[in-house]
Amino acid sequence: MPDVHLDEDTADRLDRLRVDEESYDEIVTELINIYETEERTLFRGGSP
């Protein structure tokens, strides 16, 4: 897995989103899942 370096502002924003001491991996995975779900919903909603 590649190393990802976050600037201080991004790390602070992730810290505010974390619940029950989630790891950064867990919160990023959750955010990606939300994004993908919303993308599928928008795609299906725009189909005839």
All heavy atoms as TSV, in Angstrom:
chain	resi	resn	atom	element	x	y	z
A	1	MET	N	N	0.843	-1.169	0.000
A	1	MET	CA	C	0.000	0.000	0.000
A	1	MET	C	C	0.892	1.238	0.000
A	1	MET	O	O	1.874	1.293	0.729
A	1	MET	CB	C	-0.903	-0.026	1.235
A	1	MET	CG	C	-1.696	1.250	1.381
A	1	MET	SD	S	-3.073	1.217	2.541
A	1	MET	CE	C	-4.174	0.091	1.758
A	2	PRO	N	N	0.527	2.241	-0.782
A	2	PRO	CA	C	1.357	3.448	-0.843
A	2	PRO	C	C	1.236	4.266	0.444
A	2	PRO	O	O	0.227	4.211	1.141
A	2	PRO	CB	C	0.775	4.230	-2.025
A	2	PRO	CG	C	-0.604	3.714	-2.198
A	2	PRO	CD	C	-0.593	2.294	-1.709
A	3	ASP	N	N	2.276	5.000	0.735
A	3	ASP	CA	C	2.244	5.915	1.870
A	3	ASP	C	C	1.489	7.171	1.458
A	3	ASP	O	O	1.657	7.667	0.343
A	3	ASP	CB	C	3.657	6.328	2.277
A	3	ASP	CG	C	4.403	5.204	2.964
A	3	ASP	OD1	O	3.743	4.316	3.524
A	3	ASP	OD2	O	5.639	5.231	2.944
A	4	VAL	N	N	0.669	7.649	2.352
A	4	VAL	CA	C	-0.076	8.886	2.111
A	4	VAL	C	C	0.332	9.871	3.187
A	4	VAL	O	O	0.316	9.553	4.381
A	4	VAL	CB	C	-1.599	8.632	2.171
A	4	VAL	CG1	C	-2.360	9.928	2.002
A	4	VAL	CG2	C	-2.021	7.610	1.126
A	5	HIS	N	N	0.694	11.057	2.766
A	5	HIS	CA	C	1.099	12.099	3.696
A	5	HIS	C	C	0.020	13.177	3.717
A	5	HIS	O	O	-0.368	13.684	2.673
A	5	HIS	CB	C	2.449	12.698	3.286
A	5	HIS	CG	C	3.533	11.671	3.253
A	5	HIS	ND1	N	4.185	11.261	4.387
A	5	HIS	CD2	C	4.048	10.948	2.226
A	5	HIS	CE1	C	5.059	10.325	4.063
A	5	HIS	NE2	N	4.996	10.121	2.762
A	6	LEU	N	N	-0.470	13.489	4.903
A	6	LEU	CA	C	-1.526	14.474	5.063
A	6	LEU	C	C	-0.955	15.755	5.643
A	6	LEU	O	O	-0.113	15.704	6.534
A	6	LEU	CB	C	-2.597	13.951	6.019
A	6	LEU	CG	C	-3.254	12.624	5.670
A	6	LEU	CD1	C	-4.183	12.198	6.792
A	6	LEU	CD2	C	-3.992	12.719	4.358
A	7	ASP	N	N	-1.454	16.882	5.127
A	7	ASP	CA	C	-1.034	18.123	5.761
A	7	ASP	C	C	-1.798	18.276	7.077
A	7	ASP	O	O	-2.749	17.541	7.358
A	7	ASP	CB	C	-1.210	19.324	4.838
A	7	ASP	CG	C	-2.652	19.629	4.470
A	7	ASP	OD1	O	-3.568	19.276	5.238
A	7	ASP	OD2	O	-2.874	20.225	3.406
A	8	GLU	N	N	-1.374	19.192	7.887
A	8	GLU	CA	C	-1.938	19.339	9.231
A	8	GLU	C	C	-3.438	19.645	9.193
A	8	GLU	O	O	-4.207	19.104	9.993
A	8	GLU	CB	C	-1.195	20.451	9.979
A	8	GLU	CG	C	-1.583	20.552	11.424
A	8	GLU	CD	C	-0.746	21.577	12.172
A	8	GLU	OE1	O	0.444	21.739	11.851
A	8	GLU	OE2	O	-1.305	22.205	13.092
A	9	ASP	N	N	-3.879	20.483	8.252
A	9	ASP	CA	C	-5.302	20.823	8.156
A	9	ASP	C	C	-6.149	19.600	7.839
A	9	ASP	O	O	-7.227	19.407	8.413
A	9	ASP	CB	C	-5.532	21.892	7.089
A	9	ASP	CG	C	-4.983	23.249	7.487
A	9	ASP	OD1	O	-4.814	23.493	8.704
A	9	ASP	OD2	O	-4.723	24.065	6.579
A	10	THR	N	N	-5.694	18.757	6.926
A	10	THR	CA	C	-6.432	17.547	6.567
A	10	THR	C	C	-6.496	16.585	7.749
A	10	THR	O	O	-7.556	16.020	8.038
A	10	THR	CB	C	-5.792	16.852	5.342
A	10	THR	OG1	O	-5.775	17.782	4.252
A	10	THR	CG2	C	-6.567	15.622	4.941
A	11	ALA	N	N	-5.402	16.410	8.434
A	11	ALA	CA	C	-5.377	15.540	9.615
A	11	ALA	C	C	-6.337	16.067	10.690
A	11	ALA	O	O	-7.066	15.285	11.311
A	11	ALA	CB	C	-3.964	15.419	10.157
A	12	ASP	N	N	-6.392	17.379	10.876
A	12	ASP	CA	C	-7.315	17.974	11.844
A	12	ASP	C	C	-8.766	17.710	11.451
A	12	ASP	O	O	-9.603	17.382	12.300
A	12	ASP	CB	C	-7.086	19.484	11.972
A	12	ASP	CG	C	-5.800	19.839	12.685
A	12	ASP	OD1	O	-5.229	18.955	13.379
A	12	ASP	OD2	O	-5.352	20.990	12.543
A	13	ARG	N	N	-9.076	17.841	10.166
A	13	ARG	CA	C	-10.442	17.576	9.693
A	13	ARG	C	C	-10.812	16.118	9.903
A	13	ARG	O	O	-11.928	15.802	10.327
A	13	ARG	CB	C	-10.586	17.954	8.225
A	13	ARG	CG	C	-10.518	19.459	7.995
A	13	ARG	CD	C	-10.595	19.813	6.551
A	13	ARG	NE	N	-11.929	19.536	6.042
A	13	ARG	CZ	C	-12.244	19.558	4.766
A	13	ARG	NH1	N	-11.336	19.830	3.860
A	13	ARG	NH2	N	-13.480	19.310	4.377
A	14	LEU	N	N	-9.892	15.206	9.627
A	14	LEU	CA	C	-10.159	13.783	9.849
A	14	LEU	C	C	-10.357	13.495	11.337
A	14	LEU	O	O	-11.223	12.707	11.708
A	14	LEU	CB	C	-9.031	12.923	9.276
A	14	LEU	CG	C	-8.968	12.822	7.760
A	14	LEU	CD1	C	-7.726	12.049	7.345
A	14	LEU	CD2	C	-10.222	12.168	7.195
A	15	ASP	N	N	-9.569	14.141	12.174
A	15	ASP	CA	C	-9.711	13.950	13.618
A	15	ASP	C	C	-11.098	14.355	14.099
A	15	ASP	O	O	-11.680	13.706	14.971
A	15	ASP	CB	C	-8.648	14.735	14.381
A	15	ASP	CG	C	-7.275	14.094	14.300
A	15	ASP	OD1	O	-7.193	12.876	14.045
A	15	ASP	OD2	O	-6.280	14.822	14.487
A	16	ARG	N	N	-11.662	15.408	13.522
A	16	ARG	CA	C	-12.998	15.858	13.920
A	16	ARG	C	C	-14.080	14.887	13.457
A	16	ARG	O	O	-15.157	14.834	14.046
A	16	ARG	CB	C	-13.268	17.262	13.387
A	16	ARG	CG	C	-12.473	18.342	14.115
A	16	ARG	CD	C	-12.940	19.737	13.779
A	16	ARG	NE	N	-12.840	20.071	12.366
A	16	ARG	CZ	C	-11.773	20.627	11.785
A	16	ARG	NH1	N	-10.698	20.906	12.515
A	16	ARG	NH2	N	-11.765	20.910	10.512
A	17	LEU	N	N	-13.822	14.119	12.391
A	17	LEU	CA	C	-14.796	13.155	11.877
A	17	LEU	C	C	-14.736	11.803	12.581
A	17	LEU	O	O	-15.691	11.028	12.527
A	17	LEU	CB	C	-14.568	12.923	10.374
A	17	LEU	CG	C	-14.856	14.097	9.454
A	17	LEU	CD1	C	-14.412	13.765	8.036
A	17	LEU	CD2	C	-16.342	14.444	9.479
A	18	ARG	N	N	-13.619	11.527	13.230
A	18	ARG	CA	C	-13.432	10.208	13.848
A	18	ARG	C	C	-14.380	9.992	15.017
A	18	ARG	O	O	-14.689	10.906	15.754
A	18	ARG	CB	C	-11.984	10.054	14.314
A	18	ARG	CG	C	-11.033	9.954	13.145
A	18	ARG	CD	C	-9.595	10.104	13.515
A	18	ARG	NE	N	-9.171	9.087	14.467
A	18	ARG	CZ	C	-7.989	9.082	15.038
A	18	ARG	NH1	N	-7.123	10.026	14.764
A	18	ARG	NH2	N	-7.656	8.137	15.881
A	19	VAL	N	N	-14.828	8.746	15.164
A	19	VAL	CA	C	-15.718	8.359	16.248
A	19	VAL	C	C	-15.061	7.201	16.995
A	19	VAL	O	O	-14.551	6.264	16.379
A	19	VAL	CB	C	-17.084	7.910	15.689
A	19	VAL	CG1	C	-17.995	7.435	16.801
A	19	VAL	CG2	C	-17.738	9.026	14.896
A	20	ASP	N	N	-15.075	7.264	18.303
A	20	ASP	CA	C	-14.535	6.178	19.134
A	20	ASP	C	C	-13.122	5.783	18.729
A	20	ASP	O	O	-12.799	4.602	18.579
A	20	ASP	CB	C	-15.451	4.957	19.098
A	20	ASP	CG	C	-16.827	5.247	19.666
A	20	ASP	OD1	O	-16.915	6.071	20.595
A	20	ASP	OD2	O	-17.801	4.652	19.193
A	21	GLU	N	N	-12.294	6.780	18.493
A	21	GLU	CA	C	-10.880	6.559	18.171
A	21	GLU	C	C	-10.655	5.672	16.944
A	21	GLU	O	O	-9.760	4.827	16.907
A	21	GLU	CB	C	-10.146	5.997	19.385
A	21	GLU	CG	C	-10.185	6.951	20.565
A	21	GLU	CD	C	-9.401	6.444	21.764
A	21	GLU	OE1	O	-8.475	5.649	21.578
A	21	GLU	OE2	O	-9.721	6.870	22.877
A	22	GLU	N	N	-11.498	5.856	15.908
A	22	GLU	CA	C	-11.294	5.132	14.644
A	22	GLU	C	C	-9.906	5.443	14.100
A	22	GLU	O	O	-9.389	6.542	14.292
A	22	GLU	CB	C	-12.299	5.599	13.583
A	22	GLU	CG	C	-13.708	5.158	13.785
A	22	GLU	CD	C	-14.628	5.757	12.745
A	22	GLU	OE1	O	-14.684	6.983	12.626
A	22	GLU	OE2	O	-15.289	4.973	12.059
A	23	SER	N	N	-9.344	4.500	13.374
A	23	SER	CA	C	-8.065	4.760	12.714
A	23	SER	C	C	-8.326	5.615	11.471
A	23	SER	O	O	-9.458	5.715	10.988
A	23	SER	CB	C	-7.401	3.437	12.306
A	23	SER	OG	O	-8.121	2.840	11.242
A	24	TYR	N	N	-7.283	6.234	10.974
A	24	TYR	CA	C	-7.423	7.003	9.738
A	24	TYR	C	C	-7.872	6.086	8.600
A	24	TYR	O	O	-8.699	6.480	7.773
A	24	TYR	CB	C	-6.111	7.691	9.362
A	24	TYR	CG	C	-5.784	8.888	10.233
A	24	TYR	CD1	C	-4.555	8.997	10.848
A	24	TYR	CD2	C	-6.700	9.907	10.429
A	24	TYR	CE1	C	-4.245	10.091	11.646
A	24	TYR	CE2	C	-6.406	10.999	11.223
A	24	TYR	CZ	C	-5.174	11.092	11.830
A	24	TYR	OH	O	-4.870	12.171	12.615
A	25	ASP	N	N	-7.370	4.857	8.563
A	25	ASP	CA	C	-7.793	3.907	7.532
A	25	ASP	C	C	-9.298	3.680	7.579
A	25	ASP	O	O	-9.966	3.649	6.542
A	25	ASP	CB	C	-7.071	2.565	7.678
A	25	ASP	CG	C	-5.620	2.619	7.262
A	25	ASP	OD1	O	-5.228	3.570	6.549
A	25	ASP	OD2	O	-4.871	1.704	7.642
A	26	GLU	N	N	-9.833	3.508	8.777
A	26	GLU	CA	C	-11.266	3.256	8.919
A	26	GLU	C	C	-12.097	4.450	8.461
A	26	GLU	O	O	-13.091	4.283	7.748
A	26	GLU	CB	C	-11.606	2.915	10.369
A	26	GLU	CG	C	-11.075	1.573	10.809
A	26	GLU	CD	C	-11.203	1.340	12.297
A	26	GLU	OE1	O	-11.023	2.292	13.093
A	26	GLU	OE2	O	-11.482	0.184	12.658
A	27	ILE	N	N	-11.712	5.656	8.861
A	27	ILE	CA	C	-12.495	6.833	8.487
A	27	ILE	C	C	-12.393	7.108	6.993
A	27	ILE	O	O	-13.377	7.448	6.353
A	27	ILE	CB	C	-12.125	8.079	9.330
A	27	ILE	CG1	C	-13.115	9.222	9.080
A	27	ILE	CG2	C	-10.742	8.586	9.045
A	27	ILE	CD1	C	-14.494	8.995	9.586
A	28	VAL	N	N	-11.230	6.921	6.398
A	28	VAL	CA	C	-11.082	7.144	4.961
A	28	VAL	C	C	-11.881	6.102	4.185
A	28	VAL	O	O	-12.565	6.434	3.210
A	28	VAL	CB	C	-9.590	7.154	4.548
A	28	VAL	CG1	C	-9.445	7.136	3.035
A	28	VAL	CG2	C	-8.893	8.376	5.134
A	29	THR	N	N	-11.857	4.855	4.624
A	29	THR	CA	C	-12.648	3.814	3.970
A	29	THR	C	C	-14.134	4.148	4.044
A	29	THR	O	O	-14.867	4.010	3.067
A	29	THR	CB	C	-12.372	2.445	4.614
A	29	THR	OG1	O	-10.995	2.126	4.423
A	29	THR	CG2	C	-13.236	1.352	4.001
A	30	GLU	N	N	-14.577	4.617	5.201
A	30	GLU	CA	C	-15.976	4.996	5.361
A	30	GLU	C	C	-16.342	6.151	4.425
A	30	GLU	O	O	-17.401	6.135	3.789
A	30	GLU	CB	C	-16.247	5.379	6.807
A	30	GLU	CG	C	-17.690	5.685	7.098
A	30	GLU	CD	C	-17.947	5.968	8.570
A	30	GLU	OE1	O	-17.112	5.623	9.411
A	30	GLU	OE2	O	-19.006	6.532	8.862
A	31	LEU	N	N	-15.476	7.148	4.325
A	31	LEU	CA	C	-15.737	8.280	3.436
A	31	LEU	C	C	-15.789	7.841	1.972
A	31	LEU	O	O	-16.633	8.304	1.206
A	31	LEU	CB	C	-14.676	9.363	3.635
A	31	LEU	CG	C	-14.737	10.102	4.968
A	31	LEU	CD1	C	-13.503	10.973	5.145
A	31	LEU	CD2	C	-16.006	10.914	5.086
A	32	ILE	N	N	-14.914	6.936	1.585
A	32	ILE	CA	C	-14.918	6.421	0.213
A	32	ILE	C	C	-16.209	5.656	-0.054
A	32	ILE	O	O	-16.835	5.820	-1.110
A	32	ILE	CB	C	-13.680	5.536	-0.055
A	32	ILE	CG1	C	-12.429	6.411	-0.097
A	32	ILE	CG2	C	-13.841	4.743	-1.352
A	32	ILE	CD1	C	-11.126	5.629	-0.090
A	33	ASN	N	N	-16.642	4.837	0.900
A	33	ASN	CA	C	-17.892	4.096	0.736
A	33	ASN	C	C	-19.083	5.035	0.585
A	33	ASN	O	O	-19.968	4.801	-0.242
A	33	ASN	CB	C	-18.114	3.141	1.908
A	33	ASN	CG	C	-17.163	1.978	1.900
A	33	ASN	OD1	O	-16.612	1.608	0.861
A	33	ASN	ND2	N	-16.943	1.380	3.051
A	34	ILE	N	N	-19.123	6.096	1.372
A	34	ILE	CA	C	-20.192	7.083	1.264
A	34	ILE	C	C	-20.165	7.732	-0.114
A	34	ILE	O	O	-21.210	7.870	-0.773
A	34	ILE	CB	C	-20.078	8.142	2.383
A	34	ILE	CG1	C	-20.385	7.511	3.733
A	34	ILE	CG2	C	-20.995	9.337	2.109
A	34	ILE	CD1	C	-20.021	8.376	4.926
A	35	TYR	N	N	-18.998	8.121	-0.564
A	35	TYR	CA	C	-18.858	8.750	-1.879
A	35	TYR	C	C	-19.346	7.808	-2.977
A	35	TYR	O	O	-20.098	8.216	-3.868
A	35	TYR	CB	C	-17.393	9.131	-2.109
A	35	TYR	CG	C	-17.123	9.639	-3.491
A	35	TYR	CD1	C	-17.464	10.935	-3.854
A	35	TYR	CD2	C	-16.538	8.814	-4.460
A	35	TYR	CE1	C	-17.225	11.397	-5.133
A	35	TYR	CE2	C	-16.307	9.270	-5.737
A	35	TYR	CZ	C	-16.652	10.555	-6.070
A	35	TYR	OH	O	-16.433	11.007	-7.338
A	36	GLU	N	N	-18.926	6.549	-2.928
A	36	GLU	CA	C	-19.321	5.592	-3.958
A	36	GLU	C	C	-20.827	5.344	-3.936
A	36	GLU	O	O	-21.459	5.232	-4.988
A	36	GLU	CB	C	-18.563	4.283	-3.789
A	36	GLU	CG	C	-17.098	4.405	-4.166
A	36	GLU	CD	C	-16.297	3.146	-3.894
A	36	GLU	OE1	O	-16.768	2.270	-3.120
A	36	GLU	OE2	O	-15.189	3.031	-4.449
A	37	THR	N	N	-21.421	5.278	-2.753
A	37	THR	CA	C	-22.867	5.080	-2.645
A	37	THR	C	C	-23.616	6.273	-3.231
A	37	THR	O	O	-24.585	6.102	-3.977
A	37	THR	CB	C	-23.270	4.867	-1.166
A	37	THR	OG1	O	-22.597	3.707	-0.687
A	37	THR	CG2	C	-24.764	4.708	-1.011
A	38	GLU	N	N	-23.178	7.466	-2.914
A	38	GLU	CA	C	-23.825	8.670	-3.449
A	38	GLU	C	C	-23.674	8.733	-4.956
A	38	GLU	O	O	-24.608	9.120	-5.658
A	38	GLU	CB	C	-23.237	9.919	-2.802
A	38	GLU	CG	C	-23.662	10.106	-1.369
A	38	GLU	CD	C	-23.072	11.345	-0.726
A	38	GLU	OE1	O	-22.298	12.068	-1.377
A	38	GLU	OE2	O	-23.382	11.575	0.444
A	39	GLU	N	N	-22.521	8.337	-5.469
A	39	GLU	CA	C	-22.294	8.349	-6.910
A	39	GLU	C	C	-23.261	7.394	-7.608
A	39	GLU	O	O	-23.853	7.728	-8.626
A	39	GLU	CB	C	-20.848	7.960	-7.207
A	39	GLU	CG	C	-20.481	8.052	-8.666
A	39	GLU	CD	C	-19.026	7.704	-8.886
A	39	GLU	OE1	O	-18.700	6.493	-8.881
A	39	GLU	OE2	O	-18.227	8.638	-9.037
A	40	ARG	N	N	-23.424	6.180	-7.062
A	40	ARG	CA	C	-24.359	5.221	-7.648
A	40	ARG	C	C	-25.782	5.737	-7.573
A	40	ARG	O	O	-26.565	5.575	-8.515
A	40	ARG	CB	C	-24.248	3.862	-6.944
A	40	ARG	CG	C	-23.028	3.081	-7.342
A	40	ARG	CD	C	-23.097	1.655	-6.841
A	40	ARG	NE	N	-23.093	1.548	-5.388
A	40	ARG	CZ	C	-22.008	1.451	-4.641
A	40	ARG	NH1	N	-20.826	1.417	-5.192
A	40	ARG	NH2	N	-22.114	1.359	-3.333
A	41	THR	N	N	-26.150	6.369	-6.476
A	41	THR	CA	C	-27.494	6.909	-6.315
A	41	THR	C	C	-27.753	7.999	-7.352
A	41	THR	O	O	-28.817	8.029	-7.981
A	41	THR	CB	C	-27.687	7.469	-4.896
A	41	THR	OG1	O	-27.455	6.425	-3.960
A	41	THR	CG2	C	-29.083	8.021	-4.700
A	42	LEU	N	N	-26.799	8.885	-7.550
A	42	LEU	CA	C	-26.962	9.948	-8.544
A	42	LEU	C	C	-27.056	9.368	-9.948
A	42	LEU	O	O	-27.850	9.818	-10.762
A	42	LEU	CB	C	-25.795	10.934	-8.450
A	42	LEU	CG	C	-25.776	11.832	-7.231
A	42	LEU	CD1	C	-24.493	12.646	-7.181
A	42	LEU	CD2	C	-26.984	12.765	-7.221
A	43	PHE	N	N	-26.246	8.370	-10.228
A	43	PHE	CA	C	-26.262	7.755	-11.553
A	43	PHE	C	C	-27.611	7.109	-11.827
A	43	PHE	O	O	-28.190	7.292	-12.875
A	43	PHE	CB	C	-25.129	6.715	-11.678
A	43	PHE	CG	C	-25.104	6.029	-12.999
A	43	PHE	CD1	C	-24.640	6.681	-14.123
A	43	PHE	CD2	C	-25.553	4.711	-13.119
A	43	PHE	CE1	C	-24.600	6.044	-15.356
A	43	PHE	CE2	C	-25.534	4.069	-14.351
A	43	PHE	CZ	C	-25.052	4.730	-15.474
A	44	ARG	N	N	-28.122	6.360	-10.871
A	44	ARG	CA	C	-29.420	5.683	-11.038
A	44	ARG	C	C	-30.555	6.695	-11.079
A	44	ARG	O	O	-31.525	6.519	-11.812
A	44	ARG	CB	C	-29.647	4.697	-9.902
A	44	ARG	CG	C	-28.767	3.500	-9.989
A	44	ARG	CD	C	-29.070	2.532	-8.880
A	44	ARG	NE	N	-28.076	1.462	-8.877
A	44	ARG	CZ	C	-27.812	0.692	-7.870
A	44	ARG	NH1	N	-28.484	0.845	-6.744
A	44	ARG	NH2	N	-26.903	-0.255	-7.952
A	45	GLY	N	N	-30.460	7.745	-10.306
A	45	GLY	CA	C	-31.510	8.747	-10.274
A	45	GLY	C	C	-31.625	9.514	-11.569
A	45	GLY	O	O	-32.698	9.970	-11.935
A	46	GLY	N	N	-30.533	9.619	-12.322
A	46	GLY	CA	C	-30.556	10.342	-13.581
A	46	GLY	C	C	-30.919	9.487	-14.780
A	46	GLY	O	O	-31.114	9.972	-15.877
A	47	SER	N	N	-31.043	8.163	-14.570
A	47	SER	CA	C	-31.374	7.262	-15.665
A	47	SER	C	C	-32.872	7.272	-15.919
A	47	SER	O	O	-33.670	7.399	-15.000
A	47	SER	CB	C	-30.939	5.830	-15.339
A	47	SER	OG	O	-29.546	5.761	-15.159
A	48	PRO	N	N	-33.270	7.147	-17.207
A	48	PRO	CA	C	-34.711	7.123	-17.519
A	48	PRO	C	C	-35.380	5.863	-17.028
A	48	PRO	O	O	-34.872	4.858	-16.809
A	48	PRO	CB	C	-34.775	7.178	-19.028
A	48	PRO	CG	C	-33.379	7.150	-19.544
A	48	PRO	CD	C	-32.460	7.127	-18.365
